[in-house]
Structures are given as C-alpha cells and as structure tokens.
Amino acid sequence: MTLKLTYLWRNLTRNPVRSLLTCAAVGLPILIYVLSISVIHGIERFLDNSAQQLRLAVTHKTSIINPLPAGHRQKIESLDPTHARILTVCGVRWIGGQIKDDPRQLTTLAVDHDTFASTFPDFGLKPDEQAAWLRDRQALAAGGATATQFGWKVGDKVTIWPSVPPYVGMEFHIVSIGPDAADPTTCWCRRDYLDEGLKNTGAPGGLVSFFFLRCASKDDLEHFRVAIDELFARTPDETLTQDEKAFMNQFITQQFNLPRNLSILAAATVFVAIMAAANTMSMNFRDRLNEYATLKSLGFRSGLVFSLIQSESMLLCAIGGLAGAATPFIAFNYTPLREVQIPLILTLQVAAADCLAALGISLLIGVISAIWPSLMAARLHVVAALRNLE
Amino acid sequence: MTLTLSYHWRNLFVRKTTTALTVLVIAAVVGTFTWLLGFVVALSDSLAVAADPRKVIVMQRGSISETNSALPPEDFNKLMQISEVASDGQPLISPEMMVQVSLARVRDGGTTQANVAVRGVTEAAFKVHRNVKLLGAAFSTGAPEIIVGRKAAQQFQGLQIGQSIRLGFSGTREYKVVGYFSAAGGPMESEIWGYLPSLQSAYGRTVYSAASLRLADGADAAAVVKQIDGPAIQLEAMTESEYWQNQSSNVRFYQAVCYVLVGMMSLAAVFSVANTMFSTVAGRTREIAMLRTIGFSPGQVRLGFVIESVLLSLVGGAIGCAGCAAYLAIMGNTKDMFGASNFTTIAFEIHLTPLIIAGAMLMVAIVGVLGSLAPASRAARIQAIAALREP
C-alpha cells in the first residue's frame, strides 16, 4: 500500500508543470461549477419556499400592470366563509421606489396591513414588530439584503419616492428588518398609508396590483387556482390565478433566465475539465508506455496497472477539485466578500453540500478522463510494447 | 525564412488524441462564449436602434419608465415652451400612453406569457419616431384598431391581421389588428400601437404616460434634458439611449456575471493549451535541435510554436462556433427580455453575425497565444548540440 502511494506521488511530481496545469485546468471549472450551482440553488430555494407557502397569486387577466379593485378581496374570501381552506388574503400594490438622488431601485410593496403577517410568515415578522406594524401607518418592514445595502436599522426614518403615483416622497418608519426573509430584497409598507397619499394628490386609491392568498393544503391550492378565475369570469376585471412558484418563475425566466443559462455553463465547465484531464492522462500514457510494459513484464497484474492509472487521475483531479471547491467556500463564508453590497452576492450561499458534491464530481472527472489510458495499459501486450522501446 | 504553415498544420495530426482533446476544451469554451456574445450583441443592436440622440423621453418626476409615469395634459403643455424642439408647423412632440397586455409566446406553444407593450399614439408619433414604417394599413381613429410591430407579430400569439385582442382597464374592449409596422429592428418592433384617445377611454384615463420629443438639428440634448428637469417645467427627461440603458441594466448585470465566469473558463483553456504545448515541445526536442542546427533562430522556433498553438485554438474555435450555430438552429434563436422597471417584454433574435464570429476567434487566438508563451520560450532555449547528443 505504501509502495503504491509512493509510486503515485512520484508520478504526480515528476512532471510538476503538467500536474499543476492540470490541477488548474480542473480546479477553475470546478470553481465556476460551485458558483453556478450556488446561484441556481439560491433561486431554487426561493422558488421552493414559494411552493411550500401554498400561496396563490391573483393578477388581472389582461396584464400584471392592470390593477384589480381592492374589493375583489372580499369576493375571494367569500369563496370559503369558514376560513378553513383559504387561510388569509392580502392585497399587494407594487410601488417600486427610490431614495432621493440614489440611482438604486427598490422593490417596495404596499400590502393590506391586517393580513400581511399571516399571508407572508416567511418574512419573519416578530410579535413585537407586528404590534408596531399594526400601530404605525408609516411602518416599513425591510428585507435583510436591502437593509444591509442601504445601512438601515430598526427605528430609522427613511423617505422613499415611489415610482408610481403619488410620486411624492413618503416617510416610513422601519419597524422590522427581515434578515432571514425569503425575499431579502423586498420592502413592505402599508397600503392604507399609500391610499392616503394618493387621496391627497387626487389619484384613485382602492386598487391593488395582485392578491396573494394562503391555502390550507395543496388540494385547496389547486381548487382555488381554478375557482377564483371562474368567479371573475365574464365580469369586468377578469383574473389570472397562478401558484406563487409559477408567478415568480415568470420574472426569473424573463430576466436572462439565469438558472438555465448557468446550468448550461456548469455543464460546459465539467466537459472542459474532463477533456483537460483526459488530455493529461493520455499524454502520461504515451510518455510511460514502456514503464507500463515493464511493470507488466515484472508480473504486475492488469488490474493493478489499471488501478494505478485510475488512482493517479483521481488524485490529480481531487487536488484540483479541492482547490476549486474550497476557494469559493472559504471566500463566501469566511472573508469580507460576504459583505459586498451586491444583492446577488448578499443572497449567495455557498453551501458545504454543494462543495462536497463538486469534489465528488472532480473524482468522477478523474475516473472518466482515465478510462481510455487505463484500459489501454491494462490490455497492453507486453511483448508488443517492449518491442516498441526505443 | 520562417517555417511554413503546412509544417505546423501537419504537426497537429502527429498526436491526434492530444490535439482532439485540446480542441474540444477550446470548442466548449468558445461555444459558450459565442452564445453569450450573440445574446449581448442581439440585445445591444436592438437597443442601439433606439438610441436616437435627437429623441428625448419626458416622464413624470420620479418615474423611471413610461409604464409607471403619468403626465397630465397641463404638464404636457409646458413642453411647448422648449425652443429646441423640431417643428413642421407644429412642434414635434408626441403624447403617448403606455400599457401592457399579456400574450402567449409562439416559441413554446403558448405555455408561457409575455407582457407586451401597448402604446397609445397620435399622428405626431410617426414624425417623432422616424424609423417607424407602416407595413400595410394604419389604425383608423374612429374604430378600435391596432397595428403590431414586426417582432411582436412573430413572437406572440393572436397578433395576425384580422385577429383581435382584449384591452382596457377591465380588459373588456376588443381591438382588431389591421396592420404591421417595422422600427429598423428596435424595441418598438415588440410593441402594439393604437390611437391614443381611444386607448385613453378604454383605460379610463385622462392623463398621458409620457411624451417623446424630436429635437431640431444641432440642438443640445443635454441642455434640453436640463431645462425639462429645471424649475420651469419640473419633469423627468432622458435621452432615448439613457432610457433603454436603464431598462436593460438588470439583464446586463447578469450578463456581466456570466462574462466573468466564461473569462475564468478561458483561463482554464489557456492552462490546457499550455499543458499540450509543453508536451509537444518535450516530445520534439530533437526535432527542434535539428531546426536550430540547420539555421533557424530561437525567435523563429518560438514563433513557430505560438503559431502552432494558435492554429490548434482556431480549429477549436471553429468547432465551437459551429456547435453554437447548431444549438441556435435546434433550440431556436428567439429570445425576449423584461425591462428593469417598465414591465415590458422586448423580443429579439440571436444571429451569429460575422462580427460575433470574429470576436470569438479573436478570443481563441488570445487563448492560443497565452497558452503557448511559456512552452514556446522553453523550445527557444533548447541547446541544439546538447539536445542532439541525447539518446
């Protein structure tokens, strides 16, 4: 065993440039793979949370910018007077928003204050914060990533200029910061405060962009997804009801479709790593042909020669893969990179599981890239090979 | 005297396996890069058409997109005082209303929906947006009729001439498609246009969304923007190119992320090429010594290996581009993107133009050169006499 390990190590170090280049050519794709998978998993976690929350999103059938009358809420609630199947309904109005003289865009949603906490438990409003939210019309519950980005704390007063009417600065009091909010880049405010602002400028209130409702079970979700659209069919303001995952997914696919494009990129990187490692192994094979012949002529079995080449390839790829997987893991978990003020990075989690999976993939890359040379070496005809010796 | 290209070309076939594997590494990197470049160029081309320096978009203060803006007629009238606006008897100012309609996509058989822009316009719009050309009939001002941009008609369902879509505040008014228009490939080709007063009444609005101005020859757009932002008018103005830069900022951010990742992949390709070239140099020590003996200089030997590496990379690049073209042909090349804040879908098509292929090939050539620098130097340092003496 020790002999075998020594042999492997000697083989790896006798052409250090080649080994280093191979490690780098495997490690870099593994690093890209880890980053891509982390982003994809982040988006999947977000969508899975949407699915778990058993929420439906109701929009206007004509388009998402057509507002719905706030009165639709009572009609939806009346579909289930017992509140056993439709747990809670919340009207939401998108107001976007900006801080004055700051180009960064906010995602601010004005919601029905009475049902916000029960409809969006995944924001994580604490009981005392909820009391403040219900008490103060100017309450703002800010997503963790946005709060970090703008340096907000609970108790701060901020003025947000909405991107829709009334277009005037609205002062908010931050009552909660959701560090673990499912959507850490969204801020929530009260719709009654928005309507008050609209009334002052003469713009119509009482309108919402969409309704979110929580159902008790998956069956209820499917039932009301159809029932709500039927309720408003052939009336003014027909609706389009989707489960929240489908609703959110349409935004993601229309913004460069990051999950799909990153999956293609990840597949391409693994392919690159396999080809790069296979190249090294085939060059090694060519250089050491007579050694393998010698080993076999000394009586080493084909199986051993096969496993020697396989182990060397796996070891080489594992070293590269370890470097490639450990770098982002350490960088995004234990360095100041964690605090970079870009939402994509703030929400990026490089999980140990993904890094371990990447390490597994690099071992697999080692196996695949050595298939041809190791089989050739195992099948090597001693006499024929030794005859070719120069 | 330099080594001939055919010498290097034939050398690539001496070690077929190594060459093939290196070529595949490069092909994978270039294929990914070409696709990304194709996406960026297609989007930029579409938006560049909209970057008319003599066009200014005016919105309500605080709004960043036409969709969210509301411009009352009295605010609109303030724009009449701007002297730099072009005129043909009347100042070329187009009041417009922007709404959207949800339509099924053609490319996936209608399983997903896109948010297509509907723009209410008057006759002035055709004078302000100069690149808009009618292909067929115009909408009449008396009937509920619309005309459809060329790309919208191709990519979204229900927009063929004679078909109707439902619009309006409550989505209850039927509008009939009567004609198409082109806009030189710009984002307006993804839009639906109708008569402003008719659409205003359908949406129960008395205000406009925004206005577009055409400036007179030689007018300073920056000064006009400043005047509109200023105390006399107090509205939000931006040039058309600025507007579309903002709308595509989210997509551009994601593209930048992918560029960084593809850049790292290229670095992996450089290492792989270097590995191959080191091996090539080591395997041809005696041959190089022979070349030196018959009079080739170290510089020529070095250049020779750089050329060989670039040749290798270009073969990989060609395969990568072909792979990308095949992918687009099989998977379809129609794409659309969602504006950052206007909730509007812009449709475009990815084409592998000569420029994109040239860009990809340049990138591969750089990979080839970088990958060969160290091995080629090693080759140039080979001492002829010592190398020939070796067994």
Contacts between the chains, C-beta under 8 A, distances in Angstrom:
chain1	res1	chain2	res2	distance
A	17	B	278	5.9
A	18	B	275	5.8
A	18	B	278	6.5
A	18	B	279	7.0
A	21	B	271	4.7
A	21	B	272	7.4
A	21	B	274	5.5
A	21	B	275	4.2
A	21	B	278	7.4
A	22	B	271	7.8
A	22	B	275	6.3
A	24	B	267	8.0
A	24	B	268	7.0
A	24	B	271	4.6
A	25	B	25	7.7
A	25	B	268	4.9
A	25	B	269	7.9
A	25	B	271	4.2
A	25	B	272	4.6
A	25	B	275	6.8
A	28	B	264	5.5
A	28	B	265	7.1
A	28	B	267	5.8
A	28	B	268	4.0
A	28	B	271	7.4
A	29	B	265	6.6
A	29	B	268	5.4
A	31	B	264	6.9
A	32	B	261	5.0
A	32	B	264	5.4
A	32	B	265	6.2
A	35	B	261	6.8
A	36	B	261	6.8
A	39	B	257	8.0
A	60	B	171	6.5
A	61	B	102	7.2
A	61	B	171	5.6
A	62	B	101	5.8
A	62	B	102	6.4
A	62	B	166	6.5
A	62	B	167	6.7
A	62	B	168	7.2
A	62	B	170	7.9
A	62	B	171	3.4
A	63	B	99	7.2
A	63	B	100	4.0
A	63	B	101	5.2
A	63	B	102	4.5
A	63	B	115	5.6
A	63	B	343	7.8
A	64	B	100	7.4
A	64	B	102	7.1
A	64	B	115	6.4
A	64	B	343	6.4
A	65	B	67	6.0
A	65	B	99	6.3
A	65	B	100	4.9
A	65	B	115	7.5
A	65	B	343	5.4
A	66	B	99	7.6
A	66	B	100	7.9
A	66	B	169	6.7
A	66	B	170	7.9
A	66	B	171	6.3
A	96	B	64	7.8
A	96	B	68	6.7
A	96	B	341	6.3
A	98	B	62	7.2
A	98	B	64	7.5
A	105	B	64	7.2
A	105	B	340	6.9
A	105	B	341	6.3
A	161	B	62	4.9
A	162	B	62	7.2
A	163	B	62	6.7
A	163	B	63	5.7
A	163	B	64	5.9
A	163	B	65	7.5
A	163	B	68	4.8
A	163	B	341	6.4
A	164	B	63	7.5
A	164	B	68	4.8
A	165	B	70	5.7
A	167	B	60	5.7
A	167	B	61	6.1
A	167	B	62	4.3
A	167	B	63	6.7
A	167	B	70	7.9
A	168	B	62	7.8
A	203	B	70	7.8
A	236	B	170	3.5
A	236	B	171	7.8
A	236	B	172	5.8
A	237	B	170	4.9
A	237	B	171	7.1
A	238	B	170	7.9
A	238	B	171	5.9
A	240	B	102	7.2
A	250	B	112	6.6
A	250	B	113	7.2
A	251	B	338	6.9
A	253	B	112	7.1
A	254	B	114	7.4
A	254	B	336	6.8
A	254	B	337	6.4
A	254	B	338	3.7
A	254	B	345	6.6
A	255	B	250	5.6
A	255	B	251	6.3
A	255	B	254	6.8
A	255	B	337	7.0
A	255	B	338	5.5
A	256	B	250	7.8
A	256	B	251	5.0
A	256	B	254	4.1
A	256	B	255	6.6
A	256	B	337	6.8
A	258	B	254	5.5
A	261	B	254	8.0
A	261	B	258	6.5
A	262	B	258	7.6
A	264	B	32	7.2
A	264	B	35	7.9
A	265	B	32	6.1
A	265	B	258	6.6
A	265	B	261	5.9
A	265	B	262	7.4
A	265	B	265	7.9
A	268	B	28	4.9
A	268	B	29	7.4
A	268	B	31	7.1
A	268	B	32	4.8
A	268	B	265	7.2
A	269	B	265	5.9
A	269	B	268	7.7
A	271	B	24	7.7
A	271	B	28	5.0
A	272	B	25	5.3
A	272	B	28	4.9
A	272	B	29	6.2
A	272	B	265	6.2
A	272	B	268	5.8
A	272	B	269	6.9
A	272	B	272	7.6
A	273	B	268	7.4
A	275	B	21	5.0
A	275	B	22	7.7
A	275	B	24	4.6
A	275	B	25	4.5
A	275	B	28	7.1
A	275	B	272	7.4
A	276	B	21	7.7
A	276	B	25	5.4
A	276	B	268	6.7
A	276	B	271	7.3
A	276	B	272	4.2
A	276	B	275	7.3
A	278	B	21	5.4
A	279	B	17	8.0
A	279	B	18	5.8
A	279	B	21	4.0
A	279	B	22	5.9
A	279	B	25	7.3
A	279	B	272	6.4
A	279	B	275	6.6
A	279	B	276	6.2
A	280	B	275	6.2
A	282	B	17	4.8
A	282	B	18	6.2
A	282	B	21	6.7
A	283	B	18	5.9
A	283	B	275	7.6
A	283	B	276	7.6
A	283	B	279	4.7
A	286	B	15	7.5
A	286	B	18	8.0
A	287	B	279	7.9
A	344	B	253	7.6
A	344	B	257	6.9
A	390	B	391	7.9
